[in-house]
Amino acid sequence: MSVSPSDSPLIVEAKKKAKHLQSILQPQLPDISLGECLNFLSRLERERDWNTYRAKLKKNILDDDHNAEVDGYIKRTALPLIVSTAARHNLQVIADPSRIENGKAMRGHLAPRRLPLRIEPRGQQTGDTYCESFLDVSMTSLRIECDPLSISLNFVFPKEAFSVVAQLLSGDKVFGDAEPQVLRFESQQTQYYMLTVNTSGISDTADHGLSILTDPVTQRVLQKELDRFFTGYGRAVKTFAALQGRWGNKRLVTDFENSLWKLNNDAPAYMAASNKFYSTTIAGLQLNGILTSEGPHIAGEEGSVAIGVCSIIQLDDGEEGKPAGYYIAKYGDKWQTKIRLTGFTESEVVRVTGAFGIPQGRFPEQDTAFYQTPAFEGLCTWSGEHPQFTKRVGRNGGRYLPGWYDQVVKKKAAEWVQPTEQDFLNAIEKEPYLIDSGIRCSYHIDRKKTAAENKAIYHDQRDSFAHSGYREFSLCCEWLQGCKPRKTINTSISSYRLKHMVEAWARKIDRDDSYVSNGAFIAAAIHMGFDWKPDFDSPNVRFNISGKSPAIVALEGNSII
């Protein structure tokens, strides 16, 4: 049995021992082979035969190589990045690189290397707030978490502040992937309460065939997620410090409560009620579509997962330590199940696919069917009601469902029905004194001419406007899609200023002819159903158009308007 050039040092050493054993036994057993000696040596190591022992030796080498490479990545790259990012938020990370050990191995995967971390405010003396978590890194995944999916943050309150703790627990703003908890304890004969709240853990998984250590996307994702976590925790630490000893100050309590809300949301605190854009109940289980900072998610009772990288899989009883049945899993991985579809039949699973576009099988589809589902219709409607938040999330591009915001915008544009010339004529008929420059008033009357002459001029202006104003009218109608009505007339914005907004928008999207007249805008707003009220003796009109409309907000800072 020859030594292969690809054999590891441990295997080469085992073969040398077997060769030596053969040379000792051959005088008494001339026919003994090297293969038999290898099997003898294997049984001495409590393995069945040489093939089994050889595989074990090979795996030991792989484990050692894996551990050495991952440990080097933790010490040279991951930990320094975590420490430096925390320092920018006035937080410190306490970690001893010599304490790196094996974490819990997932079935079929090498055990990740684990480093305990303690995160707390810099210079803190009393331990009022802290976080103890683990950094787990393997060749294919990186995680910072306390429990699966989440990082737990601890805030210690004295006994006299229990009413504040109770208020926080009863509100809508303290939540995460796990329910908040309160622990009562004593220290130096003084009673305290520790409030534990949760925020999303930091994690990334390399695409199939790539390594976390070399994947170019991983470090960018890690930096972004660290900034998200430390920004949220730093804000909570700051508001908690301001609250110390001032437990009855309602404003400071609200500030702290809002900071806890911001740990898990990019939405304003007043949106604590819901970020839900779609809901359906199948087989007694309520499934919601929610918009998070990562993009659209599907959420159930136990957790949520990004749409676009999840699929529905089926587990046998006891597989991955879970009951048999259907699950929604990230990447379709058995160890990344997020939502259990308890008691679902095949037909009910098909209904989930139809509602959210989530496929069945090991790997999610590259071209998601989400855009042909009721959930996507709900997202488009919800986005129209919350345009600023949707746009802010959409700017991130979507880590797991790239281009979802572009699809929302595209669908909205596709729903636009261009008005006809008859629509234009019908609109100007509703305001008989409407001409190109706006509502006819004393400004348009030439006092050197007779009443009949002025009337003739007006009719000429009216006819000219009816024949030439359609293109400008149509452009204004398109822009007005992004405007929302309010209950009362908005006296702060005139039609003349609004028409300049249309022109600024048209230039921004590179329209060939961006000019629109005051009269064309007024006709368009009338056609689009807005209420109007002419200014006294002025060509301008005021409408019930909200100044917070997406089309107006998008032009903020434009010097032209």
C-alpha positions in Angstrom: 0.0 0.0 0.0 1.7 3.2 -1.2 1.6 6.6 0.3 -0.5 9.1 -1.8 0.9 12.6 -2.3 -2.5 13.9 -1.1 -2.4 12.0 2.2 -2.4 14.1 5.3 0.5 13.9 7.8 -1.6 11.9 10.2 -2.5 9.3 7.5 1.2 9.1 6.4 2.2 8.5 10.1 -0.4 5.8 10.5 0.8 4.0 7.3 4.4 4.1 8.7 3.2 2.5 11.9 1.4 -0.2 10.0 4.6 -0.8 7.9 6.7 -1.1 11.1 4.1 -3.5 12.6 4.3 -5.6 9.4 8.1 -5.9 9.6 7.8 -7.1 13.2 5.2 -9.8 12.5 6.5 -11.1 9.2 9.1 -13.5 10.8 6.2 -15.3 12.5 3.5 -14.5 9.9 5.2 -14.4 6.5 1.9 -13.9 4.6 0.6 -10.9 6.6 -0.2 -7.9 4.4 0.1 -4.2 5.0 -3.7 -3.9 4.6 -4.2 -6.4 7.5 -1.7 -4.4 9.6 -3.6 -1.2 8.9 -6.8 -2.9 10.1 -5.0 -4.1 13.3 -3.8 -0.6 13.9 -7.4 0.8 13.3 -8.9 -1.6 15.8 -6.4 -0.6 18.4 -7.8 2.9 17.9 -11.3 1.6 18.4 -12.3 1.9 14.8 -13.9 -0.8 12.7 -11.3 -0.9 9.9 -8.7 1.1 8.0 -11.2 2.9 5.8 -13.1 4.2 8.9 -10.0 5.2 10.7 -8.6 6.9 7.6 -11.8 9.0 7.3 -11.5 10.0 10.9 -7.9 11.1 10.5 -8.8 13.0 7.4 -11.7 14.7 9.2 -9.4 15.6 12.2 -7.1 17.4 9.8 -10.1 19.2 8.2 -11.3 20.3 11.6 -7.9 21.5 12.7 -7.5 23.5 9.4 -11.0 24.9 9.7 -10.5 26.0 13.3 -7.1 27.6 12.6 -8.4 29.5 9.6 -11.6 30.7 11.4 -9.8 31.6 14.6 -7.4 33.8 12.5 -10.4 35.5 10.9 -12.0 36.2 14.2 -8.8 37.6 15.7 -7.6 39.6 12.7 -10.9 40.7 11.1 -14.2 40.2 12.9 -13.3 41.1 16.4 -11.3 44.3 15.6 -14.3 45.4 13.3 -16.8 44.8 16.2 -14.6 46.7 18.7 -14.0 49.7 16.5 -17.6 50.0 15.5 -18.8 49.8 19.1 -16.3 52.5 20.1 -17.8 54.9 17.6 -21.1 54.6 19.6 -19.3 55.0 23.0 -19.7 51.3 23.7 -17.0 48.8 24.7 -16.6 45.1 23.7 -15.0 42.9 26.3 -13.6 39.6 24.8 -10.7 37.3 25.3 -9.5 35.8 22.0 -7.8 32.9 24.0 -11.3 31.7 25.0 -12.4 30.8 21.4 -13.9 27.3 21.5 -16.3 25.1 19.5 -19.9 26.2 19.4 -22.9 24.0 18.7 -22.6 22.1 15.4 -25.6 22.0 13.0 -26.2 18.6 11.4 -23.9 18.0 8.5 -21.8 21.1 9.2 -18.5 21.7 11.0 -19.0 23.2 14.5 -18.6 27.0 14.4 -15.9 28.6 16.5 -17.4 30.6 19.4 -16.1 33.6 21.3 -18.1 35.1 24.2 -18.7 38.9 24.1 -19.8 41.4 26.7 -21.0 44.7 25.4 -21.6 47.7 27.7 -21.3 51.5 27.8 -17.7 52.8 28.1 -16.8 53.8 31.6 -19.8 52.2 33.2 -19.3 51.5 36.8 -22.6 50.1 38.2 -23.6 47.6 35.4 -26.9 49.3 34.8 -27.0 47.9 31.2 -25.1 45.3 29.4 -25.3 42.6 26.7 -23.7 39.2 26.9 -23.6 37.4 23.5 -21.6 35.0 21.3 -19.7 35.5 18.1 -20.1 32.2 16.1 -18.1 31.9 12.9 -17.7 29.0 10.5 -16.6 28.8 6.8 -20.3 29.3 5.8 -21.9 31.5 8.4 -21.3 34.3 10.9 -23.6 35.2 13.8 -23.7 37.5 16.8 -26.5 36.5 19.1 -27.6 35.4 22.6 -30.3 33.0 21.6 -31.2 31.9 18.1 -32.2 34.9 16.0 -31.8 37.6 18.7 -29.5 39.6 20.9 -30.8 40.2 24.4 -30.1 43.6 26.1 -30.4 44.0 29.8 -31.5 47.2 31.7 -31.4 47.2 35.5 -34.0 49.3 37.3 -34.1 49.9 41.1 -37.2 48.9 43.1 -38.7 52.4 43.0 -38.8 52.4 39.2 -41.0 49.3 38.8 -43.9 51.4 37.5 -41.7 52.4 34.6 -40.9 48.7 33.9 -44.6 47.9 34.0 -45.4 50.8 31.6 -42.8 49.6 29.1 -44.1 46.0 29.2 -47.7 47.1 28.6 -46.9 49.3 25.6 -46.5 48.4 21.9 -42.9 49.4 21.5 -40.9 46.8 23.4 -40.7 43.6 21.3 -38.4 41.6 19.1 -38.1 38.0 18.0 -38.6 37.0 21.6 -40.9 38.4 24.3 -39.4 40.9 26.8 -38.8 39.5 30.3 -38.4 40.9 33.8 -36.2 39.3 36.4 -36.3 40.3 40.1 -33.1 39.9 42.0 -31.3 41.3 45.1 -27.8 42.7 45.3 -26.3 43.8 48.7 -29.8 43.5 50.2 -31.2 45.9 47.7 -34.0 44.8 45.3 -33.7 45.4 41.5 -35.6 44.5 38.4 -33.8 43.6 35.2 -35.7 44.2 31.9 -34.5 42.1 29.0 -35.5 43.2 25.6 -34.5 41.7 22.2 -33.3 42.9 18.9 -32.4 41.1 15.7 -29.1 39.2 15.8 -26.3 39.9 13.4 -25.9 37.1 10.8 -24.8 36.4 7.3 -24.6 33.2 5.3 -22.3 32.9 2.3 -23.8 32.0 -1.0 -23.5 28.3 -2.0 -19.9 27.5 -2.9 -18.4 30.5 -1.2 -16.7 31.0 2.2 -17.5 33.7 4.8 -13.8 34.3 5.0 -13.5 35.2 1.3 -17.0 36.3 0.2 -16.6 40.0 -0.7 -20.2 40.8 0.4 -19.7 39.4 3.9 -17.7 42.3 5.4 -20.0 44.9 3.9 -23.0 43.1 5.4 -21.2 42.7 8.8 -20.3 46.4 8.9 -23.9 47.4 8.0 -25.4 45.1 10.6 -23.0 46.2 13.3 -23.8 49.8 12.6 -27.5 49.0 12.8 -27.1 47.2 16.2 -24.7 49.6 17.8 -26.7 52.6 16.7 -29.9 51.2 18.3 -28.2 50.0 21.5 -26.2 53.3 21.8 -29.4 55.3 21.5 -31.1 53.1 24.2 -28.0 53.4 26.5 -28.1 57.2 26.1 -31.8 57.6 26.9 -31.5 55.1 29.8 -28.7 57.1 31.3 -30.8 60.3 31.1 -33.6 58.5 32.9 -31.5 57.3 35.8 -32.9 58.8 39.1 -35.7 60.6 37.2 -38.2 57.8 36.9 -41.2 60.0 37.1 -40.3 62.2 34.2 -42.8 61.2 31.5 -40.8 62.7 28.6 -37.6 60.8 29.5 -39.6 57.5 29.9 -41.1 58.1 26.4 -37.6 58.8 25.0 -36.4 55.5 26.4 -39.5 53.7 25.2 -39.0 55.1 21.7 -35.3 54.1 21.7 -36.4 50.5 22.4 -38.9 50.7 19.5 -36.1 51.9 17.2 -34.0 48.9 18.1 -36.2 46.8 15.8 -37.6 49.4 13.4 -36.7 52.1 10.9 -40.3 53.3 11.1 -41.2 56.4 13.2 -42.3 55.5 16.7 -45.9 56.5 15.9 -46.0 53.5 13.6 -45.7 51.1 16.6 -49.2 50.0 15.8 -48.3 48.1 12.7 -45.9 47.7 9.8 -48.2 45.0 8.3 -49.1 45.3 4.6 -51.0 42.0 4.2 -52.7 39.4 6.4 -54.3 36.1 5.7 -55.3 33.2 7.9 -54.8 29.6 6.7 -55.6 26.5 8.7 -56.0 28.7 11.8 -52.6 30.3 11.5 -52.4 34.0 10.8 -49.6 34.9 8.4 -48.6 38.6 7.8 -46.6 40.4 5.3 -44.5 43.0 7.1 -42.0 45.6 5.8 -38.8 45.7 7.7 -35.5 47.5 7.2 -34.4 44.5 5.1 -37.5 44.6 2.9 -40.7 42.5 2.7 -41.0 39.6 5.2 -43.5 36.9 6.0 -44.3 36.7 9.7 -46.0 34.0 11.8 -46.4 33.4 15.5 -42.8 32.2 16.1 -40.8 34.6 13.9 -40.3 36.1 10.4 -38.2 35.5 7.4 -37.3 37.6 4.3 -39.4 36.9 1.2 -37.2 36.1 -1.7 -34.9 33.7 0.1 -37.3 31.4 1.9 -39.2 28.3 0.8 -41.5 25.7 2.3 -39.9 22.4 3.4 -41.1 19.3 5.1 -39.3 17.6 8.1 -39.7 14.1 9.4 -40.5 13.6 13.0 -37.4 14.4 15.1 -35.4 15.8 12.2 -33.4 18.8 13.5 -35.1 18.1 16.8 -38.5 19.4 15.5 -41.9 17.8 15.1 -42.9 16.4 11.7 -44.6 18.8 9.3 -44.2 21.8 7.0 -42.0 24.8 7.8 -41.0 28.1 6.1 -37.2 28.1 6.2 -34.6 30.6 5.1 -32.8 29.4 2.0 -34.8 26.2 2.4 -32.3 25.0 5.0 -33.6 22.5 7.6 -31.6 24.2 10.3 -33.0 27.7 9.5 -36.7 27.0 10.0 -38.5 30.2 11.0 -42.2 29.5 10.9 -43.9 26.2 11.6 -47.0 25.5 9.6 -48.7 23.4 12.3 -51.2 20.9 11.0 -51.0 22.1 7.4 -52.0 19.8 4.5 -50.5 19.9 1.0 -53.5 21.9 -0.2 -53.0 24.5 2.6 -49.3 24.8 1.7 -50.3 25.5 -1.8 -52.5 28.4 -0.5 -49.4 29.9 1.3 -47.6 29.8 -2.0 -50.5 31.4 -3.8 -50.7 34.2 -1.1 -47.0 35.0 -0.8 -45.3 33.4 -3.8 -43.1 31.2 -1.5 -42.1 28.0 -3.4 -41.8 24.5 -2.0 -38.5 22.7 -2.0 -34.9 22.8 -0.9 -33.8 25.9 -2.7 -36.0 29.0 -3.2 -36.7 30.1 -6.8 -34.4 32.8 -8.3 -37.3 34.5 -10.0 -39.8 35.0 -7.1 -43.5 34.7 -7.8 -44.1 37.3 -5.0 -44.9 40.0 -7.6 -48.0 38.1 -8.8 -49.6 37.6 -5.4 -52.2 39.3 -3.2 -49.4 40.0 -0.7 -47.6 42.2 -3.3 -50.9 44.0 -4.1 -51.1 44.7 -0.4 -47.6 46.0 -0.3 -48.3 48.4 -3.2 -51.4 49.7 -1.5 -49.6 50.0 1.9 -46.7 51.8 0.2 -49.1 54.4 -1.2 -50.3 55.1 2.4 -46.7 55.2 3.9 -44.6 56.5 1.0 -41.8 58.1 3.0 -41.0 55.0 5.1 -41.3 52.8 2.0 -38.9 54.9 0.0 -36.5 55.0 2.9 -36.4 51.2 3.1 -36.4 50.9 -0.7 -33.2 53.0 -0.8 -31.3 50.0 0.8 -32.0 48.0 -2.4 -33.1 44.9 -0.5 -30.6 42.4 0.7 -32.9 39.4 0.2 -35.4 40.6 -2.4 -33.4 43.0 -4.6 -35.5 45.4 -6.6 -38.7 45.1 -4.7 -39.1 48.8 -4.4 -38.6 49.3 -8.2 -41.4 46.7 -8.7 -43.7 48.7 -6.5 -42.9 51.9 -8.4 -43.3 50.1 -11.7 -46.7 48.7 -10.8 -47.9 52.1 -9.8 -46.7 53.5 -13.1 -48.4 50.7 -15.0 -51.7 51.5 -13.3 -51.6 55.1 -14.7 -54.2 55.7 -17.4 -53.3 58.7 -19.5 -56.3 61.1 -19.8 -57.8 61.8 -23.2 -58.3 65.1 -24.9 -62.0 64.9 -24.1 -61.0 64.6 -20.4 -59.1 67.9 -20.8 -62.1 69.6 -22.5 -64.4 68.3 -19.8 -62.1 69.7 -17.1 -62.0 73.2 -18.5 -65.8 73.2 -18.9 -66.0 72.9 -15.1 -64.3 76.3 -14.7 -65.7 78.6 -17.5 -63.2 81.4 -16.8 -60.1 79.1 -17.1 -57.5 80.1 -19.7 -53.8 79.4 -20.2 -52.6 81.7 -17.5 -55.2 80.6 -14.9 -58.5 82.0 -13.9 -59.5 85.2 -15.8 -59.5 88.2 -13.5 -59.1 92.0 -13.6 -55.4 91.4 -14.5 -56.5 90.2 -17.9 -58.8 93.1 -18.7 -57.4 95.9 -20.9 -59.0 99.0 -19.7 -58.2 100.8 -23.0 -60.5 98.4 -24.8 -64.3 98.1 -24.7 -66.1 95.4 -22.9 -66.9 93.7 -26.3 -63.3 93.8 -27.3 -62.1 92.3 -24.0 -64.8 89.6 -24.3 -63.6 88.7 -27.8 -60.0 88.5 -26.5 -61.1 86.2 -23.7 -62.9 83.8 -26.2 -59.8 83.7 -28.3 -57.7 82.8 -25.2 -60.2 80.2 -24.3 -60.2 78.6 -27.7 -56.4 78.7 -28.0 -56.1 77.0 -24.5 -58.6 74.3 -25.5 -56.6 73.5 -28.7 -53.1 73.6 -27.2 -53.2 72.7 -23.5 -53.7 69.0 -23.7 -50.0 68.0 -23.5 -49.3 70.1 -20.5 -52.6 68.9 -18.9 -51.6 65.3 -19.3 -48.1 65.9 -17.8 -49.7 67.5 -14.8 -52.1 64.6 -14.3 -49.2 62.2 -14.3 -47.4 64.2 -11.5 -50.6 64.5 -9.5 -50.7 60.8 -9.1 -48.2 61.3 -6.3 -50.3 63.9 -4.5 -52.7 63.1 -1.6 -55.8 65.0 -0.8 -56.5 66.5 2.6 -59.8 67.5 4.2 -59.4 71.2 3.8 -58.1 73.6 1.2 -54.3 74.0 1.5 -53.9 77.8 1.5 -50.1 77.7 1.7 -49.5 76.4 -1.8 -50.9 78.1 -4.9 -51.5 76.5 -8.3 -48.7 78.7 -9.7 -46.2 77.2 -7.3 -47.5 73.7 -8.0 -47.1 74.1 -11.7 -43.5 75.0 -11.1 -43.2 71.7 -9.1 -44.4 69.8 -12.2 -41.8 71.5 -14.3 -39.0 70.7 -11.8 -40.2 67.0 -11.8 -40.4 66.9 -15.6 -36.8 68.1 -15.9 -35.7 65.6 -13.2 -37.0 62.7 -15.3 -35.7 64.2 -18.6 -38.9 65.0 -20.3 -38.3 66.8 -23.6 -40.7 69.7 -23.0 -41.1 70.5 -19.3 -43.1 73.7 -19.5 -46.7 73.7 -18.2 -49.1 76.6 -17.8 -51.0 77.6 -14.7 -54.2 76.9 -16.5 -53.1 73.4 -17.5 -52.3 72.6 -13.9 -55.6 73.9 -12.7 -57.5 71.8 -15.3 -55.4 68.7 -14.3 -56.2 69.1 -10.6 -59.9 69.5 -11.4 -59.8 66.3 -13.5 -58.0 64.3 -10.8 -60.8 65.1 -8.3 -59.2 67.7 -6.0 -61.4 70.4 -4.4 -60.5 73.9 -5.5 -61.0 77.5 -4.5 -59.9 80.5 -6.6 -57.9 83.3 -5.0 -59.8 86.6 -4.9 -59.1 88.5 -8.1 -56.1 86.3 -9.0 -55.3 83.8 -11.7 -54.2 81.3 -9.0 -56.2 78.6 -7.3 -55.8 76.7 -4.0 -56.5 73.0 -3.8 -56.9 70.4 -1.0 -53.5 68.9 -1.9 -51.4 67.8 1.1 -48.0 69.4 1.4 -46.8 66.0 2.7 -47.7 64.3 -0.6 -44.9 62.0 -1.9 -44.6 64.0 -5.2 -44.0 67.3 -3.2 -41.7 65.7 -0.6 -39.6 64.3 -3.4 -38.8 67.8 -4.6 -37.8 69.2 -1.2 -34.7 71.2 -1.5 -35.2 72.0 -5.2 -34.3 75.7 -5.6 -36.5 76.1 -8.7 -39.8 75.7 -6.7 
